[in-house]
């Protein structure tokens, strides 16, 4: 049986719950991960990913295969995340606390975790669309054209978002990038 | 053919826009960048710095074990009853055709039968109560009252 995303969506459109759950199992880990990195909050990311999948279910009969299913789903997740970010205040970079030493003597691990946390905080400080463009590029390995399709903008606008986003990251992280080797 | 030169500032912009992996760049800019990198040690440093940032971002944005656990929790929730799907309007005729009328057939048939009998009686003139003299006078009065003549036509200015 054809189990491409598009074939499964055709079955979902007819109310096939098994096909829907197969689609959800296939895409949820990536979507919840993307939502978590955009929102910086695992609980909210779970809510967003669940809401996105429910929208897939309810809107499936109206879905037209004009773009790849994954592009459509990613767009839903990103838009839901951006809506939530608009309603919640930004995380203050100075509020990033010390990382607890969970493995005694593992100084490198602690430093690595600190770097991760600093990077996470710096990414959270970026404007929403810069953050989304960077995360879509690096989490999904998407081309600039695919990112443009998801953010519903032009390729040149995505390039500008990436350039400005990385400039902001370099400014926020300073020499931390060079320590990451 | 004229060969354009890429500056270091332009290289930095392209590195940010497309990453340090030159194979993902547009072919034209890739050639210019390769010539600059071959000629300029500072440009090579720029590419290495961009690669370090790329690696950091890829590690941060890549899949984590917590993502799988979160996905499993959501899947458990999705195993419950799902909401009703929204049907597009162009599917309405098909939805009506798919409607199961079977249990209502006897009532629908009885209603149609009654309507047919009533219509036939009206057409055939079987109802004799309208043929009595009183009923005929009454029907003429009703006609006069509804359609005239206008009793007050001559009193109006």
Interface residues (C-beta under 8 A of the other chain):
Chain A: X13 X15 X17 X20 X21 X24 X25 X28 X29 X30 X32 X33 X36 X37 X42 X45 X46 X49 X50 X53 X54 X57 X58 X59 X60 X61 X62 X115 X116 X119 X120 X123 X134 X135 X137 X138 X139 X143 X144 X159 X160 X162 X163 X166 X167 X169 X170 X177 X178 X180 X181
Chain B: X13 X16 X17 X18 X19 X24 X49 X52 X53 X54 X55 X56 X57 X58 X59 X60 X61 X62 X63 X64 X66 X67 X68 X70 X71 X73 X74 X75 X77 X78 X79 X82 X83 X84 X85 X86 X87 X88 X91
